[in-house]
Amino acid sequence: MSLSAPGVVARPEEAAGARPREPRRRRLPDLRRWISPVALLVLWQVASSTGLLPPDKLSSPWTVLQAGVETAQSGELGEAFAVSIVRVALGFLLGGGIALVLGVVAGLSRWGGVLIDPPVQMLRTLPFFGLIPLFILWFGIGEEPKIVLVALGVLFPLYLNIYSGIRNVDEDLVEAAAALGFTRWERLVHVVLPAAVPQTLVGLRQSLGVAWLALIVGETVNADAGLGYLINNARDFLRTDVIVVGLVVYAALGLATDALVRLLERRALRWRGN
């Protein structure tokens, strides 16, 4: 027996409940997104070639490309890249671990929220540059101040989103789990924490973005290696092309880590599409 209208034959994919195919133009890359970046590069190159943009103020895109190839072939860029990656990784592990513990405790416990949240809210308003003198006095001029600075940049946005994600879990879910006989630990592991994952991933994206900003601040003060040192050294020799190379690498790393978290988000939250 058919449920289709008389005289209409249902397509096999519709009968099987398959999702309709997306239009071809949606599957093709949207090249319009590249119009403005390419136009800016062309204008930049034209302004440099005609002398409107002096090289001591900003090098041309072609000169920046040549400088990038030069520093990559000499190994200088690769060494700076590796040092900065290690600093961000260590700072992220330190700040992320602290944020996870504080966010879970403050989110699950009323007294934890009362004791933890106010100090964190006050500390997160402090500027990075204002903390550098204290960190140098406390930790010296080695790697520790830079790693701690990145850790602070990671800690605050990640903590806030973990705390908010746990506090905003639907009470009906928790009550339903309790009615089904879930223990307190089972409600935490199987209901509360999974429900807080979407908000936590938002905090993860934000914290990684702030981590690179904190690294830029840390590496511009008393650094002898890393991308920030590369930029400062280029400033002393008026090499605006190398400065732009360092900034481009910073931006590329930020975009790459953001894309990685977005991929993780799509895989971890695949169930939300059902």
Phi and psi restraints in degrees (value plus and minus 20) as a CYANA .aco file:
   2 SER   PHI    -124.1   -84.1
   2 SER   PSI     121.4   161.4
   3 LEU   PHI    -118.0   -78.0
   3 LEU   PSI     -15.0    25.0
   4 SER   PHI     -98.0   -58.0
   4 SER   PSI     142.1   182.1
   5 ALA   PHI     -86.3   -46.3
   5 ALA   PSI     131.6   171.6
   6 PRO   PHI     -78.6   -38.6
   6 PRO   PSI     114.7   154.7
   7 GLY   PHI      61.4   101.4
   7 GLY   PSI     -17.7    22.3
   8 VAL   PHI    -134.5   -94.5
   8 VAL   PSI     105.0   145.0
   9 VAL   PHI    -117.3   -77.3
   9 VAL   PSI     103.1   143.1
  10 ALA   PHI     -91.7   -51.7
  10 ALA   PSI     117.3   157.3
  11 ARG   PHI     -89.5   -49.5
  11 ARG   PSI     130.1   170.1
  12 PRO   PHI     -78.4   -38.4
  12 PRO   PSI     -61.1   -21.1
  13 GLU   PHI     -88.8   -48.8
  13 GLU   PSI     -50.9   -10.9
  14 GLU   PHI     -92.5   -52.5
  14 GLU   PSI     -58.7   -18.7
  15 ALA   PHI     -85.2   -45.2
  15 ALA   PSI     -54.8   -14.8
  16 ALA   PHI    -102.1   -62.1
  16 ALA   PSI     -22.4    17.6
  17 GLY   PHI      58.1    98.1
  17 GLY   PSI      -0.3    39.7
  18 ALA   PHI     -91.3   -51.3
  18 ALA   PSI     133.3   173.3
  19 ARG   PHI     -92.7   -52.7
  19 ARG   PSI     118.6   158.6
  20 PRO   PHI     -83.9   -43.9
  20 PRO   PSI     127.1   167.1
  21 ARG   PHI     -89.0   -49.0
  21 ARG   PSI     121.7   161.7
  22 GLU   PHI     -94.3   -54.3
  22 GLU   PSI     128.2   168.2
  23 PRO   PHI     -76.3   -36.3
  23 PRO   PSI     128.3   168.3
  24 ARG   PHI     -78.3   -38.3
  24 ARG   PSI     -56.5   -16.5
  25 ARG   PHI     -88.6   -48.6
  25 ARG   PSI     -40.5    -0.5
  26 ARG   PHI     -97.4   -57.4
  26 ARG   PSI     -48.3    -8.3
  27 ARG   PHI    -100.8   -60.8
  27 ARG   PSI     -40.8    -0.8
  28 LEU   PHI     -99.4   -59.4
  28 LEU   PSI     126.2   166.2
  29 PRO   PHI     -84.1   -44.1
  29 PRO   PSI     121.5   161.5
  30 ASP   PHI    -103.7   -63.7
  30 ASP   PSI      78.6   118.6
  31 LEU   PHI     -90.6   -50.6
  31 LEU   PSI     -34.2     5.8
  32 ARG   PHI     -85.3   -45.3
  32 ARG   PSI     -43.4    -3.4
  33 ARG   PHI     -86.7   -46.7
  33 ARG   PSI     -40.1    -0.1
  34 TRP   PHI    -113.1   -73.1
  34 TRP   PSI     -24.5    15.5
  35 ILE   PHI     -83.8   -43.8
  35 ILE   PSI     -71.6   -31.6
  36 SER   PHI     -87.9   -47.9
  36 SER   PSI     -62.3   -22.3
  37 PRO   PHI     -81.4   -41.4
  37 PRO   PSI     -62.6   -22.6
  38 VAL   PHI     -85.2   -45.2
  38 VAL   PSI     -59.4   -19.4
  39 ALA   PHI     -83.2   -43.2
  39 ALA   PSI     -60.0   -20.0
  40 LEU   PHI     -84.5   -44.5
  40 LEU   PSI     -60.5   -20.5
  41 LEU   PHI     -83.6   -43.6
  41 LEU   PSI     -61.7   -21.7
  42 VAL   PHI     -83.9   -43.9
  42 VAL   PSI     -65.9   -25.9
  43 LEU   PHI     -82.8   -42.8
  43 LEU   PSI     -59.4   -19.4
  44 TRP   PHI     -81.1   -41.1
  44 TRP   PSI     -66.5   -26.5
  45 GLN   PHI     -85.1   -45.1
  45 GLN   PSI     -61.5   -21.5
  46 VAL   PHI     -84.3   -44.3
  46 VAL   PSI     -63.7   -23.7
  47 ALA   PHI     -83.3   -43.3
  47 ALA   PSI     -56.2   -16.2
  48 SER   PHI     -91.8   -51.8
  48 SER   PSI     -60.4   -20.4
  49 SER   PHI     -89.3   -49.3
  49 SER   PSI     -52.4   -12.4
  50 THR   PHI    -109.0   -69.0
  50 THR   PSI     -22.4    17.6
  51 GLY   PHI      67.8   107.8
  51 GLY   PSI     -19.9    20.1
  52 LEU   PHI     -87.6   -47.6
  52 LEU   PSI     -46.1    -6.1
  53 LEU   PHI    -139.3   -99.3
  53 LEU   PSI      79.4   119.4
  54 PRO   PHI     -82.3   -42.3
  54 PRO   PSI     124.8   164.8
  55 PRO   PHI     -85.1   -45.1
  55 PRO   PSI     -44.6    -4.6
  56 ASP   PHI     -96.1   -56.1
  56 ASP   PSI     -32.2     7.8
  57 LYS   PHI    -116.0   -76.0
  57 LYS   PSI     -66.1   -26.1
  58 LEU   PHI    -179.8  -139.8
  58 LEU   PSI     103.3   143.3
  59 SER   PHI     -92.3   -52.3
  59 SER   PSI     139.9   179.9
  60 SER   PHI     -93.8   -53.8
  60 SER   PSI     138.8   178.8
  61 PRO   PHI     -76.4   -36.4
  61 PRO   PSI     -58.6   -18.6
  62 TRP   PHI     -85.4   -45.4
  62 TRP   PSI     -60.8   -20.8
  63 THR   PHI     -86.2   -46.2
  63 THR   PSI     -57.5   -17.5
  64 VAL   PHI     -84.0   -44.0
  64 VAL   PSI     -61.4   -21.4
  65 LEU   PHI     -82.5   -42.5
  65 LEU   PSI     -63.6   -23.6
  66 GLN   PHI     -82.7   -42.7
  66 GLN   PSI     -59.7   -19.7
  67 ALA   PHI     -86.0   -46.0
  67 ALA   PSI     -57.8   -17.8
  68 GLY   PHI     -82.9   -42.9
  68 GLY   PSI     -63.2   -23.2
  69 VAL   PHI     -84.8   -44.8
  69 VAL   PSI     -60.4   -20.4
  70 GLU   PHI     -83.9   -43.9
  70 GLU   PSI     -68.6   -28.6
  71 THR   PHI     -89.3   -49.3
  71 THR   PSI     -50.0   -10.0
  72 ALA   PHI     -90.5   -50.5
  72 ALA   PSI     -61.8   -21.8
  73 GLN   PHI     -89.2   -49.2
  73 GLN   PSI     -52.5   -12.5
  74 SER   PHI     -96.8   -56.8
  74 SER   PSI     -33.8     6.2
  75 GLY   PHI      68.4   108.4
  75 GLY   PSI     -27.2    12.8
  76 GLU   PHI     -84.5   -44.5
  76 GLU   PSI     -62.8   -22.8
  77 LEU   PHI     -89.0   -49.0
  77 LEU   PSI     -61.5   -21.5
  78 GLY   PHI     -83.3   -43.3
  78 GLY   PSI     -60.2   -20.2
  79 GLU   PHI     -85.2   -45.2
  79 GLU   PSI     -65.3   -25.3
  80 ALA   PHI     -82.9   -42.9
  80 ALA   PSI     -60.4   -20.4
  81 PHE   PHI     -80.0   -40.0
  81 PHE   PSI     -67.0   -27.0
  82 ALA   PHI     -83.7   -43.7
  82 ALA   PSI     -62.0   -22.0
  83 VAL   PHI     -83.0   -43.0
  83 VAL   PSI     -63.9   -23.9
  84 SER   PHI     -87.0   -47.0
  84 SER   PSI     -58.2   -18.2
  85 ILE   PHI     -81.7   -41.7
  85 ILE   PSI     -63.3   -23.3
  86 VAL   PHI     -83.6   -43.6
  86 VAL   PSI     -61.7   -21.7
  87 ARG   PHI     -82.9   -42.9
  87 ARG   PSI     -63.7   -23.7
  88 VAL   PHI     -86.1   -46.1
  88 VAL   PSI     -60.9   -20.9
  89 ALA   PHI     -83.0   -43.0
  89 ALA   PSI     -66.0   -26.0
  90 LEU   PHI     -85.8   -45.8
  90 LEU   PSI     -63.2   -23.2
  91 GLY   PHI     -84.0   -44.0
  91 GLY   PSI     -57.8   -17.8
  92 PHE   PHI     -86.7   -46.7
  92 PHE   PSI     -62.6   -22.6
  93 LEU   PHI     -82.4   -42.4
  93 LEU   PSI     -62.4   -22.4
  94 LEU   PHI     -87.5   -47.5
  94 LEU   PSI     -73.4   -33.4
  95 GLY   PHI     -87.3   -47.3
  95 GLY   PSI     -58.3   -18.3
  96 GLY   PHI     -86.1   -46.1
  96 GLY   PSI     -59.4   -19.4
  97 GLY   PHI     -84.5   -44.5
  97 GLY   PSI     -63.9   -23.9
  98 ILE   PHI     -84.9   -44.9
  98 ILE   PSI     -62.3   -22.3
  99 ALA   PHI     -83.0   -43.0
  99 ALA   PSI     -58.6   -18.6
 100 LEU   PHI     -83.8   -43.8
 100 LEU   PSI     -66.4   -26.4
 101 VAL   PHI     -85.1   -45.1
 101 VAL   PSI     -69.2   -29.2
 102 LEU   PHI     -84.7   -44.7
 102 LEU   PSI     -61.1   -21.1
 103 GLY   PHI     -85.4   -45.4
 103 GLY   PSI     -60.8   -20.8
 104 VAL   PHI     -88.5   -48.5
 104 VAL   PSI     -65.0   -25.0
 105 VAL   PHI     -84.2   -44.2
 105 VAL   PSI     -66.1   -26.1
 106 ALA   PHI     -88.5   -48.5
 106 ALA   PSI     -51.9   -11.9
 107 GLY   PHI     -96.6   -56.6
 107 GLY   PSI     -52.9   -12.9
 108 LEU   PHI    -110.0   -70.0
 108 LEU   PSI     -47.9    -7.9
 109 SER   PHI    -132.8   -92.8
 109 SER   PSI     113.0   153.0
 110 ARG   PHI     -83.4   -43.4
 110 ARG   PSI     -65.2   -25.2
 111 TRP   PHI     -88.8   -48.8
 111 TRP   PSI     -52.6   -12.6
 112 GLY   PHI     -82.5   -42.5
 112 GLY   PSI     -61.7   -21.7
 113 GLY   PHI     -85.1   -45.1
 113 GLY   PSI     -58.7   -18.7
 114 VAL   PHI     -86.4   -46.4
 114 VAL   PSI     -58.4   -18.4
 115 LEU   PHI    -105.8   -65.8
 115 LEU   PSI     -50.8   -10.8
 116 ILE   PHI    -116.5   -76.5
 116 ILE   PSI     -63.6   -23.6
 117 ASP   PHI     -84.1   -44.1
 117 ASP   PSI     -65.7   -25.7
 118 PRO   PHI     -79.2   -39.2
 118 PRO   PSI     -66.5   -26.5
 119 PRO   PHI     -82.1   -42.1
 119 PRO   PSI     -59.2   -19.2
 120 VAL   PHI     -84.4   -44.4
 120 VAL   PSI     -61.0   -21.0
 121 GLN   PHI     -83.0   -43.0
 121 GLN   PSI     -54.7   -14.7
 122 MET   PHI     -93.5   -53.5
 122 MET   PSI     -63.5   -23.5
 123 LEU   PHI     -87.5   -47.5
 123 LEU   PSI     -51.5   -11.5
 124 ARG   PHI     -90.9   -50.9
 124 ARG   PSI     -33.2     6.8
 125 THR   PHI    -106.6   -66.6
 125 THR   PSI     -26.8    13.2
 126 LEU   PHI     -93.0   -53.0
 126 LEU   PSI     117.0   157.0
 127 PRO   PHI     -95.4   -55.4
 127 PRO   PSI     128.3   168.3
 128 PHE   PHI     -80.8   -40.8
 128 PHE   PSI     -64.8   -24.8
 129 PHE   PHI     -83.5   -43.5
 129 PHE   PSI     -50.5   -10.5
 130 GLY   PHI     -90.7   -50.7
 130 GLY   PSI     -41.6    -1.6
 131 LEU   PHI    -109.3   -69.3
 131 LEU   PSI     -37.9     2.1
 132 ILE   PHI     -79.8   -39.8
 132 ILE   PSI     -66.3   -26.3
 133 PRO   PHI     -78.3   -38.3
 133 PRO   PSI     -60.4   -20.4
 134 LEU   PHI     -85.5   -45.5
 134 LEU   PSI     -63.0   -23.0
 135 PHE   PHI     -83.8   -43.8
 135 PHE   PSI     -55.5   -15.5
 136 ILE   PHI     -86.7   -46.7
 136 ILE   PSI     -59.9   -19.9
 137 LEU   PHI     -86.7   -46.7
 137 LEU   PSI     -58.6   -18.6
 138 TRP   PHI     -98.7   -58.7
 138 TRP   PSI     -64.0   -24.0
 139 PHE   PHI    -133.0   -93.0
 139 PHE   PSI     -23.4    16.6
 140 GLY   PHI      65.6   105.6
 140 GLY   PSI    -180.8  -140.8
 141 ILE   PHI    -133.5   -93.5
 141 ILE   PSI       0.6    40.6
 142 GLY   PHI    -105.5   -65.5
 142 GLY   PSI    -163.2  -123.2
 143 GLU   PHI    -100.5   -60.5
 143 GLU   PSI     -45.6    -5.6
 144 GLU   PHI     -77.8   -37.8
 144 GLU   PSI     -67.1   -27.1
 145 PRO   PHI     -79.7   -39.7
 145 PRO   PSI     -58.2   -18.2
 146 LYS   PHI     -88.2   -48.2
 146 LYS   PSI     -62.6   -22.6
 147 ILE   PHI     -87.3   -47.3
 147 ILE   PSI     -62.0   -22.0
 148 VAL   PHI     -85.1   -45.1
 148 VAL   PSI     -56.9   -16.9
 149 LEU   PHI     -84.3   -44.3
 149 LEU   PSI     -62.8   -22.8
 150 VAL   PHI     -84.6   -44.6
 150 VAL   PSI     -60.4   -20.4
 151 ALA   PHI     -80.3   -40.3
 151 ALA   PSI     -60.7   -20.7
 152 LEU   PHI     -85.2   -45.2
 152 LEU   PSI     -60.3   -20.3
 153 GLY   PHI     -81.6   -41.6
 153 GLY   PSI     -53.2   -13.2
 154 VAL   PHI     -99.0   -59.0
 154 VAL   PSI     -59.0   -19.0
 155 LEU   PHI     -79.7   -39.7
 155 LEU   PSI     -71.1   -31.1
 156 PHE   PHI     -87.2   -47.2
 156 PHE   PSI     -72.2   -32.2
 157 PRO   PHI     -85.7   -45.7
 157 PRO   PSI     -54.3   -14.3
 158 LEU   PHI     -90.1   -50.1
 158 LEU   PSI     -62.6   -22.6
 159 TYR   PHI     -79.3   -39.3
 159 TYR   PSI     -68.1   -28.1
 160 LEU   PHI     -79.2   -39.2
 160 LEU   PSI     -59.9   -19.9
 161 ASN   PHI     -96.2   -56.2
 161 ASN   PSI     -55.1   -15.1
 162 ILE   PHI     -85.3   -45.3
 162 ILE   PSI     -66.0   -26.0
 163 TYR   PHI     -80.3   -40.3
 163 TYR   PSI     -67.1   -27.1
 164 SER   PHI     -86.4   -46.4
 164 SER   PSI     -59.6   -19.6
 165 GLY   PHI     -82.9   -42.9
 165 GLY   PSI     -60.3   -20.3
 166 ILE   PHI     -91.9   -51.9
 166 ILE   PSI     -62.8   -22.8
 167 ARG   PHI     -86.1   -46.1
 167 ARG   PSI     -46.2    -6.2
 168 ASN   PHI    -118.4   -78.4
 168 ASN   PSI      -6.8    33.2
 169 VAL   PHI     -84.3   -44.3
 169 VAL   PSI     117.7   157.7
 170 ASP   PHI     -80.8   -40.8
 170 ASP   PSI     102.4   142.4
 171 GLU   PHI     -83.4   -43.4
 171 GLU   PSI     -48.5    -8.5
 172 ASP   PHI     -82.8   -42.8
 172 ASP   PSI     -55.9   -15.9
 173 LEU   PHI     -84.2   -44.2
 173 LEU   PSI     -64.4   -24.4
 174 VAL   PHI     -85.0   -45.0
 174 VAL   PSI     -62.7   -22.7
 175 GLU   PHI     -86.7   -46.7
 175 GLU   PSI     -57.3   -17.3
 176 ALA   PHI     -85.0   -45.0
 176 ALA   PSI     -60.5   -20.5
 177 ALA   PHI     -84.7   -44.7
 177 ALA   PSI     -59.2   -19.2
 178 ALA   PHI     -85.0   -45.0
 178 ALA   PSI     -59.4   -19.4
 179 ALA   PHI     -85.6   -45.6
 179 ALA   PSI     -48.7    -8.7
 180 LEU   PHI    -102.1   -62.1
 180 LEU   PSI     -19.8    20.2
 181 GLY   PHI      73.5   113.5
 181 GLY   PSI      -7.0    33.0
 182 PHE   PHI     -87.2   -47.2
 182 PHE   PSI     116.3   156.3
 183 THR   PHI     -92.9   -52.9
 183 THR   PSI     151.2   191.2
 184 ARG   PHI     -80.1   -40.1
 184 ARG   PSI     -62.1   -22.1
 185 TRP   PHI     -85.8   -45.8
 185 TRP   PSI     -61.7   -21.7
 186 GLU   PHI     -85.4   -45.4
 186 GLU   PSI     -56.8   -16.8
 187 ARG   PHI     -84.2   -44.2
 187 ARG   PSI     -58.1   -18.1
 188 LEU   PHI     -86.2   -46.2
 188 LEU   PSI     -68.6   -28.6
 189 VAL   PHI     -95.1   -55.1
 189 VAL   PSI     -60.4   -20.4
 190 HIS   PHI    -118.7   -78.7
 190 HIS   PSI     -31.9     8.1
 191 VAL   PHI    -143.6  -103.6
 191 VAL   PSI     -80.1   -40.1
 192 VAL   PHI     -87.3   -47.3
 192 VAL   PSI     -74.4   -34.4
 193 LEU   PHI     -84.4   -44.4
 193 LEU   PSI     -64.8   -24.8
 194 PRO   PHI     -81.2   -41.2
 194 PRO   PSI     -56.2   -16.2
 195 ALA   PHI     -88.3   -48.3
 195 ALA   PSI     -43.5    -3.5
 196 ALA   PHI    -108.7   -68.7
 196 ALA   PSI     -24.4    15.6
 197 VAL   PHI     -80.9   -40.9
 197 VAL   PSI     -65.9   -25.9
 198 PRO   PHI     -75.6   -35.6
 198 PRO   PSI     -66.0   -26.0
 199 GLN   PHI     -86.7   -46.7
 199 GLN   PSI     -55.4   -15.4
 200 THR   PHI     -84.2   -44.2
 200 THR   PSI     -59.0   -19.0
 201 LEU   PHI     -87.0   -47.0
 201 LEU   PSI     -53.0   -13.0
 202 VAL   PHI     -81.9   -41.9
 202 VAL   PSI     -64.8   -24.8
 203 GLY   PHI     -84.1   -44.1
 203 GLY   PSI     -53.7   -13.7
 204 LEU   PHI     -83.9   -43.9
 204 LEU   PSI     -63.1   -23.1
 205 ARG   PHI     -83.4   -43.4
 205 ARG   PSI     -64.1   -24.1
 206 GLN   PHI     -84.5   -44.5
 206 GLN   PSI     -62.4   -22.4
 207 SER   PHI     -87.3   -47.3
 207 SER   PSI     -55.3   -15.3
 208 LEU   PHI     -87.7   -47.7
 208 LEU   PSI     -57.5   -17.5
 209 GLY   PHI     -83.1   -43.1
 209 GLY   PSI     -63.7   -23.7
 210 VAL   PHI     -89.2   -49.2
 210 VAL   PSI     -50.1   -10.1
 211 ALA   PHI     -80.5   -40.5
 211 ALA   PSI     -61.8   -21.8
 212 TRP   PHI     -88.6   -48.6
 212 TRP   PSI     -56.5   -16.5
 213 LEU   PHI     -84.3   -44.3
 213 LEU   PSI     -61.7   -21.7
 214 ALA   PHI     -85.5   -45.5
 214 ALA   PSI     -56.0   -16.0
 215 LEU   PHI     -85.4   -45.4
 215 LEU   PSI     -60.1   -20.1
 216 ILE   PHI     -78.5   -38.5
 216 ILE   PSI     -64.0   -24.0
 217 VAL   PHI     -84.0   -44.0
 217 VAL   PSI     -65.1   -25.1
 218 GLY   PHI     -86.8   -46.8
 218 GLY   PSI     -56.6   -16.6
 219 GLU   PHI    -101.8   -61.8
 219 GLU   PSI     -29.7    10.3
 220 THR   PHI    -108.4   -68.4
 220 THR   PSI     -20.6    19.4
 221 VAL   PHI    -146.0  -106.0
 221 VAL   PSI      97.8   137.8
 222 ASN   PHI      34.1    74.1
 222 ASN   PSI      24.4    64.4
 223 ALA   PHI    -127.8   -87.8
 223 ALA   PSI     121.0   161.0
 224 ASP   PHI    -137.4   -97.4
 224 ASP   PSI     -10.3    29.7
 225 ALA   PHI    -184.5  -144.5
 225 ALA   PSI     142.1   182.1
 226 GLY   PHI      86.2   126.2
 226 GLY   PSI     153.2   193.2
 227 LEU   PHI     -85.4   -45.4
 227 LEU   PSI     -56.9   -16.9
 228 GLY   PHI     -83.6   -43.6
 228 GLY   PSI     -60.3   -20.3
 229 TYR   PHI     -84.4   -44.4
 229 TYR   PSI     -59.5   -19.5
 230 LEU   PHI     -80.1   -40.1
 230 LEU   PSI     -62.0   -22.0
 231 ILE   PHI     -87.9   -47.9
 231 ILE   PSI     -63.7   -23.7
 232 ASN   PHI     -85.4   -45.4
 232 ASN   PSI     -60.3   -20.3
 233 ASN   PHI     -84.3   -44.3
 233 ASN   PSI     -59.2   -19.2
 234 ALA   PHI     -86.8   -46.8
 234 ALA   PSI     -53.4   -13.4
 235 ARG   PHI     -83.1   -43.1
 235 ARG   PSI     -59.9   -19.9
 236 ASP   PHI     -83.4   -43.4
 236 ASP   PSI     -48.6    -8.6
 237 PHE   PHI    -124.2   -84.2
 237 PHE   PSI      -5.3    34.7
 238 LEU   PHI      36.8    76.8
 238 LEU   PSI      16.0    56.0
 239 ARG   PHI    -114.1   -74.1
 239 ARG   PSI      61.2   101.2
 240 THR   PHI     -85.0   -45.0
 240 THR   PSI     -45.4    -5.4
 241 ASP   PHI     -85.9   -45.9
 241 ASP   PSI     -62.4   -22.4
 242 VAL   PHI     -90.2   -50.2
 242 VAL   PSI     -55.1   -15.1
 243 ILE   PHI     -79.7   -39.7
 243 ILE   PSI     -65.4   -25.4
 244 VAL   PHI     -86.1   -46.1
 244 VAL   PSI     -56.1   -16.1
 245 VAL   PHI     -78.5   -38.5
 245 VAL   PSI     -67.1   -27.1
 246 GLY   PHI     -81.4   -41.4
 246 GLY   PSI     -61.5   -21.5
 247 LEU   PHI     -85.6   -45.6
 247 LEU   PSI     -58.5   -18.5
 248 VAL   PHI     -84.5   -44.5
 248 VAL   PSI     -60.3   -20.3
 249 VAL   PHI     -85.2   -45.2
 249 VAL   PSI     -62.6   -22.6
 250 TYR   PHI     -75.2   -35.2
 250 TYR   PSI     -69.2   -29.2
 251 ALA   PHI     -82.9   -42.9
 251 ALA   PSI     -60.6   -20.6
 252 ALA   PHI     -85.1   -45.1
 252 ALA   PSI     -59.1   -19.1
 253 LEU   PHI     -85.9   -45.9
 253 LEU   PSI     -60.8   -20.8
 254 GLY   PHI     -82.5   -42.5
 254 GLY   PSI     -62.9   -22.9
 255 LEU   PHI     -86.2   -46.2
 255 LEU   PSI     -58.3   -18.3
 256 ALA   PHI     -85.9   -45.9
 256 ALA   PSI     -64.5   -24.5
 257 THR   PHI     -87.0   -47.0
 257 THR   PSI     -56.3   -16.3
 258 ASP   PHI     -85.2   -45.2
 258 ASP   PSI     -61.0   -21.0
 259 ALA   PHI     -85.3   -45.3
 259 ALA   PSI     -55.7   -15.7
 260 LEU   PHI     -84.3   -44.3
 260 LEU   PSI     -62.4   -22.4
 261 VAL   PHI     -88.2   -48.2
 261 VAL   PSI     -57.2   -17.2
 262 ARG   PHI     -84.1   -44.1
 262 ARG   PSI     -58.2   -18.2
 263 LEU   PHI     -84.6   -44.6
 263 LEU   PSI     -63.9   -23.9
 264 LEU   PHI     -80.9   -40.9
 264 LEU   PSI     -59.1   -19.1
 265 GLU   PHI     -84.1   -44.1
 265 GLU   PSI     -62.8   -22.8
 266 ARG   PHI     -84.3   -44.3
 266 ARG   PSI     -58.4   -18.4
 267 ARG   PHI     -94.9   -54.9
 267 ARG   PSI     -61.3   -21.3
 268 ALA   PHI     -92.8   -52.8
 268 ALA   PSI     -49.1    -9.1
 269 LEU   PHI    -128.7   -88.7
 269 LEU   PSI       6.7    46.7
 270 ARG   PHI     -80.9   -40.9
 270 ARG   PSI     -49.5    -9.5
 271 TRP   PHI     -86.2   -46.2
 271 TRP   PSI     -39.8     0.2
 272 ARG   PHI     -89.9   -49.9
 272 ARG   PSI     -36.6     3.4
 273 GLY   PHI     -97.4   -57.4
 273 GLY   PSI     -31.9     8.1
